[in-house]
Amino acid sequence: MKLRVTLKKSPIGYPKDQKATLRTLKLNKLNKTRDFEANPSIIGMLNKVKHLLEIKEVSDDETL
């Protein structure tokens, strides 16, 4: 399963660890979208900053 993740809210004013998580995910600009393979480490990072993101499930053939 793949997840399409878009940064929808600025991390300004949030803790440094959440900003670092977004940098690790390479979501550094508003409305930037990336596809991730769903695995426990990615899901854990997305849960940490889910209040800043829009997350959709996509099938494997629907890539950017």
Secondary structure as UniProt FT lines:
FT   STRAND          2..7
FT   TURN            12..13
FT   HELIX           16..24
FT   TURN            25..26
FT   TURN            30..31
FT   STRAND          33..37
FT   HELIX           40..48
FT   HELIX           50..52
FT   STRAND          53..58
FT   TURN            60..61
//
